[in-house]
């Protein structure tokens, strides 16, 4: 709820006072953009002039009345909270009442605004360094607001001199705009730098349409968006929206594109970032990080924004609950499914069949088709093998090439994760091992006995290795691993079907059926992509086949 702009009571000021918050050009942009979003804007234009040290932000939001314009730059004046209890229900990006006052302190502030109510006038007011109006006049202006701050830090030459380079500040400003565009994908963003076009972001329904505009070489289809409603332990409604980069298509060398948003603001959360990384498990190559935008909408009373002056960190209630939900959602998002159009069509057909069955047999039927497992709608039929390496799999929307070794490796790895068992062998094996290797095998639970100088008898091995001809080589590799996970990866890799092995169709089908239902079927435990998709639309375009198949066959 937005009130008229008024001064906050002293007891609230003492609790939330953030002190000085304008310390750079980027902080000016951040505060003004927050106000534009709070004003329900759908178009925000930003202009920066580095020669004049000037920033201007224009929006098409609800605008301000004359009285609000007179009060907006005064200290501790805000229209977003009124009483102490409002601090427990923060709905807006700004609420402290210090942003425009702090902006006025560092430059020459002028605001043009027109309230969006009928027959309202447009006004322009300039302010002194204490945020007090010094001149006002009626102007012609569309509904919305334009805030201009000129000669920034001109009255503070020492601070201006100590600022980072323009290059660094512009990088931070770009990051602020891009983060805001992720949280508010419906907004059109237009930024100019010294009179030239700099940043342009078109609107979208979800952040899945925004990310390809921010990252080069990332396509819409490289991403997957899921929206999920949840109920917190306090029985309050919340939601989790996640856009992930599919690990077989895109990833990065750093974690800079794991972004966490809570109630419309990007924040820093080391704990939730680690949860995202852990959720991807063994899906990415070594040293690579996922692309992920995670957006939580938590009940307002369960988020405390008074942890950091610029609200980049929060206290989030029930964070362990949110971690569990995030892990489960990402795990489900990494599974395979047909393209949305095919799934939807199959779902409609399935629903018709179920409904028909209800009418004929009087059985009950759940109308919620969304609960249908999409994997059941992905029939993969093995039709051949290429170079004794790739399984050719046909499905209703085209065909896939599946690399047999790493697909089998993924199957075995997840099986080892779920069923890591050791078993005794009838013929113990003797290996030459260093003290380090002995300790590594013992830490994995293997039973060893001294047999001579650096010679050891191994009496137990992972159950998956039983029957393998070269398990002594696998044991040596296990002895060089660092932990159980590395041992499981090595075991799966060494035990999987080799490339160059000819497979019967039934064996190929067994691999496909088991692989498509693994938790992370897109990549092997080393992060290599397992399959190549050749959809019908791609094949049609390549062969320039744009006619209807039925007509071409006389149907």
TIPAVEX-119035 format. One record per residue (C-alpha): x, y, z. Coordinates in Angstrom, 1 decimal. Layout:
% residues N
X; Y; Z
...
% end
This chain:
% residues 555
0.0; 0.0; 0.0
1.3; 3.5; -0.9
0.5; 6.4; 1.4
1.0; 10.1; 0.8
4.7; 11.0; 1.3
5.1; 11.9; 5.0
7.8; 12.0; 7.6
8.4; 8.8; 9.5
7.9; 8.7; 13.3
11.2; 8.9; 15.3
10.9; 5.3; 16.6
10.9; 4.0; 13.0
13.8; 6.3; 11.9
16.0; 5.0; 14.8
15.4; 1.4; 13.7
15.9; 1.6; 9.9
18.2; 4.6; 9.4
20.8; 3.4; 6.8
23.1; 6.4; 7.0
24.8; 7.6; 3.9
23.8; 5.4; 0.9
24.9; 7.4; -2.2
28.6; 6.6; -2.6
28.9; 6.3; -6.4
27.0; 6.9; -9.7
25.8; 3.3; -9.5
24.1; 3.9; -6.2
22.2; 6.9; -7.7
20.9; 4.7; -10.5
20.0; 1.9; -8.1
17.9; 4.1; -5.9
16.1; 5.9; -8.8
15.4; 2.6; -10.6
13.9; 1.2; -7.4
11.6; 4.1; -7.1
10.5; 3.7; -10.7
9.7; 0.1; -10.2
7.8; 0.8; -7.0
5.7; 3.3; -9.1
4.5; 0.4; -11.3
6.4; 1.6; -14.4
6.5; -0.5; -17.5
9.1; 1.6; -19.3
12.2; 3.0; -17.7
14.7; 5.2; -19.6
18.1; 6.0; -18.1
20.5; 8.7; -19.4
24.1; 9.1; -18.2
26.4; 12.0; -19.1
29.9; 11.4; -17.7
31.1; 14.8; -18.8
28.4; 16.6; -16.9
28.3; 14.1; -14.1
24.6; 13.8; -14.7
22.0; 11.0; -14.4
18.4; 11.2; -15.5
15.8; 8.4; -15.0
12.4; 8.7; -16.7
9.5; 6.3; -16.1
5.8; 6.0; -17.0
4.7; 5.1; -13.5
1.9; 6.6; -11.4
3.7; 9.9; -10.9
3.5; 12.2; -7.9
1.1; 15.0; -6.7
2.4; 18.5; -6.0
2.4; 17.8; -2.3
4.3; 14.6; -2.7
6.9; 16.4; -4.8
7.4; 19.0; -2.1
8.1; 16.2; 0.5
9.8; 13.5; -1.5
13.4; 14.7; -1.1
13.2; 15.5; 2.7
14.9; 13.2; 5.2
13.0; 10.2; 6.4
10.0; 11.0; 4.2
8.3; 8.0; 2.4
5.0; 6.8; 1.1
5.8; 3.1; 1.5
5.5; 2.5; 5.3
3.6; 4.4; 8.0
3.9; 2.5; 11.3
6.3; 0.2; 13.0
4.3; -2.9; 12.0
4.8; -2.1; 8.3
8.5; -3.1; 8.7
7.4; -6.7; 9.0
5.5; -6.5; 5.7
7.8; -4.8; 3.2
6.1; -5.0; -0.2
8.3; -2.4; -2.0
12.0; -2.0; -3.0
12.4; 1.3; -1.2
11.0; 2.2; 2.2
13.6; 4.0; 4.4
12.8; 7.5; 3.1
16.5; 8.4; 2.6
17.1; 7.8; -1.1
16.1; 11.1; -2.7
17.3; 13.0; 0.4
20.8; 11.4; 0.0
20.7; 12.1; -3.8
19.9; 15.8; -3.2
22.9; 15.9; -0.8
25.4; 15.1; -3.6
24.2; 17.2; -6.5
21.6; 19.4; -8.1
18.3; 17.6; -8.0
15.3; 18.4; -10.2
12.1; 16.3; -10.5
9.4; 16.5; -13.1
6.3; 14.5; -12.4
2.6; 14.2; -13.2
0.2; 12.1; -11.2
-1.8; 9.6; -13.3
-5.1; 10.7; -11.9
-7.5; 12.6; -14.2
-7.0; 16.3; -14.8
-3.8; 16.4; -12.8
-1.0; 18.9; -13.7
2.6; 18.3; -14.4
5.1; 20.0; -12.1
8.8; 20.6; -12.0
10.6; 21.3; -8.7
14.3; 21.9; -8.0
15.8; 21.2; -4.6
18.7; 22.4; -2.4
21.3; 20.2; -0.9
19.0; 19.4; 2.1
16.1; 18.3; -0.1
14.0; 21.4; 0.4
12.1; 22.8; -2.7
13.5; 26.0; -4.0
11.6; 26.5; -7.2
8.5; 25.0; -8.7
6.5; 25.5; -11.9
3.7; 23.9; -14.0
4.9; 22.0; -17.1
3.5; 19.9; -19.9
4.4; 16.3; -19.2
2.9; 12.8; -19.7
2.0; 10.8; -16.6
5.1; 9.5; -14.9
8.3; 11.0; -13.4
11.7; 12.2; -14.6
14.4; 12.6; -11.9
17.6; 14.4; -12.9
20.7; 14.8; -10.7
23.5; 17.0; -12.1
27.0; 17.8; -11.1
27.1; 14.7; -8.9
29.7; 15.0; -6.0
30.5; 18.5; -7.4
30.3; 19.8; -3.8
32.5; 16.9; -2.6
35.6; 17.0; -4.8
37.6; 14.6; -2.5
34.9; 12.0; -2.8
34.6; 12.5; -6.6
38.3; 12.0; -7.0
38.2; 8.8; -4.9
35.5; 7.1; -7.0
36.4; 4.1; -9.1
37.0; 4.6; -12.8
34.0; 5.3; -15.1
34.6; 1.9; -16.7
34.1; 0.1; -13.4
31.1; 2.3; -12.4
29.4; 1.7; -15.8
29.9; -2.1; -15.3
28.1; -1.9; -12.0
25.3; 0.2; -13.5
24.8; -2.3; -16.3
24.7; -5.1; -13.6
22.0; -3.1; -11.7
19.9; -2.7; -14.8
20.2; -6.3; -15.9
19.4; -7.6; -12.4
16.2; -5.5; -12.4
15.2; -6.7; -15.8
15.4; -10.3; -14.6
13.1; -9.6; -11.6
10.7; -7.4; -13.7
10.7; -8.9; -17.2
7.6; -7.0; -18.3
9.5; -3.7; -18.1
11.1; -2.1; -21.2
14.6; -0.8; -20.5
16.4; 1.9; -22.5
19.7; 3.3; -21.3
21.8; 6.0; -23.1
25.5; 6.8; -22.4
26.6; 10.3; -23.4
23.7; 10.6; -25.9
24.3; 7.2; -27.6
22.2; 4.0; -27.2
23.9; 1.8; -24.6
21.5; -0.8; -23.2
18.2; -1.9; -24.7
16.2; -4.8; -23.1
12.8; -5.8; -24.6
10.1; -7.1; -22.3
9.1; -10.8; -21.9
6.6; -12.9; -20.1
9.3; -14.5; -17.9
13.0; -14.1; -17.3
13.6; -16.9; -19.8
13.0; -14.3; -22.6
15.4; -11.8; -20.8
18.5; -13.9; -20.2
19.3; -14.4; -24.0
19.4; -10.6; -24.3
22.0; -10.4; -21.5
24.3; -13.3; -22.4
25.8; -13.7; -25.8
25.4; -17.1; -27.5
22.6; -18.2; -25.2
19.4; -19.2; -26.9
15.9; -19.3; -25.5
15.9; -23.1; -26.0
19.1; -23.5; -24.0
17.1; -22.5; -20.9
14.3; -24.1; -19.0
11.8; -22.2; -16.9
9.7; -23.7; -14.1
7.2; -22.0; -11.8
6.2; -23.7; -8.6
3.9; -22.8; -5.8
4.9; -23.8; -2.3
3.7; -23.5; 1.3
6.1; -22.5; 4.0
6.3; -24.2; 7.4
4.2; -21.4; 8.8
1.4; -22.4; 6.3
1.9; -19.2; 4.2
1.8; -19.3; 0.4
5.0; -18.7; -1.5
6.5; -19.5; -4.9
9.8; -20.4; -6.6
10.5; -19.5; -10.2
13.7; -20.9; -11.7
15.4; -20.5; -15.0
18.3; -22.9; -15.5
20.8; -23.2; -18.4
20.6; -26.9; -19.5
24.0; -28.3; -18.5
24.6; -30.0; -21.9
24.2; -26.7; -23.7
25.6; -23.9; -21.5
27.7; -23.2; -18.4
30.3; -20.7; -17.3
33.8; -20.5; -15.9
32.6; -18.7; -12.7
29.6; -18.5; -10.5
28.7; -15.0; -11.6
25.5; -16.1; -13.3
24.0; -17.8; -10.3
21.6; -15.1; -9.4
19.2; -15.2; -6.4
16.1; -12.9; -6.2
13.8; -12.6; -3.2
10.5; -10.7; -3.6
11.7; -8.8; -6.6
15.2; -7.9; -5.6
18.5; -9.6; -6.4
20.4; -10.4; -3.2
23.6; -12.1; -2.1
23.1; -15.5; -0.5
26.1; -17.7; -0.2
23.9; -20.5; 1.3
21.3; -20.5; -1.5
24.1; -20.2; -4.2
25.8; -23.3; -2.8
22.4; -25.1; -2.9
22.1; -24.3; -6.6
25.6; -25.6; -7.3
24.9; -28.8; -5.3
21.7; -29.3; -7.1
23.5; -29.7; -10.4
25.7; -32.4; -8.9
27.9; -34.2; -11.4
26.3; -32.5; -14.5
29.0; -30.0; -15.4
32.6; -30.3; -16.5
35.2; -29.7; -13.9
35.7; -26.1; -13.0
32.4; -25.0; -14.7
29.4; -23.4; -13.0
25.7; -23.4; -14.0
23.6; -20.5; -15.4
20.7; -20.1; -13.0
18.2; -17.4; -12.0
16.4; -18.4; -8.9
13.5; -16.2; -7.8
11.8; -16.7; -4.5
8.5; -15.1; -3.5
8.3; -15.5; 0.3
5.6; -14.2; 2.6
6.5; -10.6; 3.4
6.6; -11.2; 7.1
9.2; -14.0; 6.6
11.8; -11.6; 5.0
13.7; -9.1; 7.0
15.4; -6.4; 4.8
17.1; -4.6; 7.7
20.4; -6.6; 7.4
22.2; -4.3; 4.9
21.8; -0.6; 4.1
21.4; -1.2; 0.3
19.3; -4.3; 1.0
21.6; -6.7; -0.8
21.4; -9.2; 2.1
18.3; -10.4; 4.0
17.3; -12.6; 6.9
15.1; -15.3; 5.3
13.0; -17.4; 7.6
12.9; -21.2; 7.1
15.9; -21.1; 4.8
16.4; -24.9; 5.2
12.9; -25.4; 3.8
13.7; -23.2; 0.8
16.9; -25.1; 0.2
15.0; -28.4; 0.1
12.5; -27.1; -2.4
15.2; -25.6; -4.7
17.1; -28.8; -4.8
14.0; -30.8; -5.7
12.8; -28.4; -8.4
16.2; -28.2; -10.1
16.6; -31.9; -10.0
13.2; -32.3; -11.7
14.1; -29.6; -14.3
17.2; -31.5; -15.4
15.1; -34.5; -16.5
14.3; -35.1; -20.1
11.0; -34.3; -21.7
9.6; -33.6; -25.1
9.2; -30.0; -26.3
6.3; -28.2; -24.6
4.1; -28.4; -27.7
4.4; -32.1; -28.0
3.9; -32.7; -24.3
0.8; -30.5; -24.4
-0.7; -32.3; -27.4
0.0; -35.7; -25.9
-1.5; -34.5; -22.5
-4.7; -33.4; -24.3
-5.0; -36.8; -26.1
-4.3; -38.6; -22.8
-6.9; -36.6; -21.0
-9.5; -37.4; -23.7
-8.8; -41.1; -23.3
-9.1; -40.9; -19.6
-12.3; -38.9; -19.7
-13.8; -41.4; -22.2
-12.8; -44.2; -19.8
-14.6; -42.4; -17.0
-17.8; -42.1; -19.0
-17.8; -45.8; -20.2
-16.5; -47.5; -17.0
-17.6; -45.0; -14.3
-14.1; -44.8; -12.9
-12.8; -41.7; -11.2
-10.4; -39.4; -13.0
-8.2; -36.7; -11.8
-8.5; -33.6; -14.1
-5.0; -32.4; -13.2
-3.0; -33.6; -16.2
0.0; -31.6; -15.0
0.8; -34.3; -12.6
1.5; -36.8; -15.4
5.1; -37.7; -15.6
6.5; -36.1; -18.7
9.0; -38.9; -19.0
6.3; -41.4; -19.7
5.4; -39.2; -22.8
8.9; -39.6; -24.1
9.0; -43.0; -26.0
12.6; -43.6; -27.2
12.9; -46.5; -29.7
16.3; -47.8; -30.5
16.6; -48.2; -34.3
20.3; -48.7; -34.9
23.9; -47.9; -34.0
26.5; -45.6; -35.7
30.2; -46.5; -35.7
29.5; -48.8; -32.7
29.4; -45.7; -30.6
26.1; -43.9; -31.0
22.7; -45.3; -30.5
20.1; -44.0; -32.9
16.9; -43.4; -31.0
13.6; -42.4; -32.7
10.8; -40.5; -30.9
7.6; -38.8; -32.1
9.3; -35.5; -32.7
12.5; -36.6; -34.5
15.5; -38.6; -33.6
18.4; -38.5; -31.1
22.0; -39.7; -31.2
22.9; -41.1; -27.8
26.6; -41.8; -27.0
26.4; -45.4; -25.5
29.4; -45.2; -23.2
28.6; -42.1; -21.3
24.8; -42.8; -21.2
25.7; -46.1; -19.6
28.2; -44.3; -17.3
25.4; -42.0; -16.1
23.2; -45.0; -15.4
25.9; -46.8; -13.4
27.0; -43.7; -11.5
23.5; -43.0; -10.2
23.1; -46.6; -9.3
26.3; -46.5; -7.3
25.1; -43.4; -5.6
22.0; -45.2; -4.5
23.5; -48.6; -3.9
27.2; -48.3; -2.9
27.8; -51.9; -1.7
31.0; -53.9; -1.2
31.2; -57.6; -1.6
33.8; -60.3; -0.9
35.5; -62.0; -3.8
36.5; -65.6; -4.0
39.9; -64.9; -5.4
41.5; -62.0; -3.6
43.7; -59.7; -5.7
47.2; -58.6; -4.7
48.3; -55.1; -5.6
51.4; -52.9; -5.1
50.1; -49.9; -3.2
51.6; -46.9; -1.5
50.5; -45.9; 2.0
48.3; -43.1; 0.5
46.6; -45.6; -1.8
46.0; -48.0; 1.1
44.4; -45.3; 3.1
42.2; -44.2; 0.2
40.8; -47.7; -0.3
40.3; -48.2; 3.4
38.4; -44.9; 3.6
36.1; -46.3; 0.9
35.4; -49.3; 3.1
37.5; -51.9; 1.2
39.1; -54.7; 3.3
42.9; -55.0; 2.8
45.6; -57.1; 4.4
49.4; -56.7; 4.3
51.0; -59.3; 2.1
54.6; -58.0; 1.8
56.5; -54.8; 1.3
54.0; -52.4; -0.2
52.0; -55.5; -1.3
48.4; -55.8; -0.2
45.6; -58.3; -0.5
42.2; -56.9; -1.4
39.3; -59.1; -0.3
36.3; -56.8; -1.0
35.4; -54.8; -4.0
32.4; -52.7; -5.1
29.6; -55.0; -6.1
29.3; -53.4; -9.5
32.8; -54.7; -10.4
32.0; -58.3; -9.9
32.5; -60.1; -13.2
34.6; -57.3; -14.7
37.8; -58.6; -16.3
39.9; -55.5; -15.5
38.8; -54.6; -12.0
42.4; -54.6; -10.8
42.9; -51.5; -13.0
39.8; -50.0; -11.6
40.9; -50.6; -8.0
44.2; -48.8; -8.7
42.3; -45.8; -10.1
40.0; -45.9; -7.0
43.1; -45.8; -4.8
44.1; -42.5; -6.4
40.7; -40.8; -5.9
39.9; -38.2; -3.3
36.5; -39.1; -2.0
33.6; -41.5; -2.4
32.0; -39.4; -5.1
35.2; -39.5; -7.2
35.5; -43.3; -6.6
31.9; -43.7; -7.8
32.6; -41.7; -11.0
35.8; -43.7; -11.7
34.0; -47.0; -11.1
31.1; -46.1; -13.4
33.4; -44.9; -16.1
35.6; -48.0; -16.1
32.5; -50.3; -15.9
30.4; -48.7; -18.6
30.1; -50.3; -22.1
33.0; -49.2; -24.2
32.6; -47.3; -27.5
33.5; -49.7; -30.4
31.3; -52.4; -28.9
28.5; -53.7; -31.2
25.2; -53.9; -29.4
22.0; -55.7; -30.2
18.8; -53.7; -30.5
17.4; -55.0; -27.2
20.5; -54.0; -25.3
20.4; -50.5; -26.9
16.7; -50.3; -25.8
17.7; -51.3; -22.2
20.3; -48.5; -22.1
17.8; -45.9; -23.4
15.0; -46.9; -21.0
17.4; -46.8; -18.0
19.2; -43.6; -19.1
16.2; -41.4; -19.9
14.9; -41.9; -16.3
18.1; -41.0; -14.5
18.1; -37.9; -12.3
20.5; -36.0; -14.5
20.3; -37.5; -18.0
21.7; -34.6; -20.0
25.4; -35.1; -19.1
27.8; -37.7; -17.9
29.4; -37.4; -14.4
32.3; -35.6; -16.1
29.9; -33.0; -17.7
30.0; -34.2; -21.3
26.7; -34.0; -23.2
25.1; -37.4; -23.7
22.8; -36.9; -26.7
22.3; -34.8; -29.8
18.7; -33.9; -30.7
17.6; -33.7; -34.3
14.0; -32.6; -34.2
11.6; -33.0; -37.1
11.6; -29.2; -37.6
15.4; -29.1; -37.9
15.4; -32.0; -40.4
12.6; -30.4; -42.4
14.5; -27.1; -42.7
17.7; -28.8; -43.7
16.0; -30.9; -46.5
13.9; -27.9; -47.5
10.8; -29.9; -46.9
8.1; -27.3; -46.1
5.0; -29.1; -47.4
2.6; -31.2; -45.4
3.7; -34.8; -45.2
0.2; -36.1; -45.7
-0.4; -34.2; -48.9
3.0; -35.3; -50.3
1.9; -38.9; -49.9
-1.5; -38.4; -51.4
-3.4; -38.6; -48.1
% end
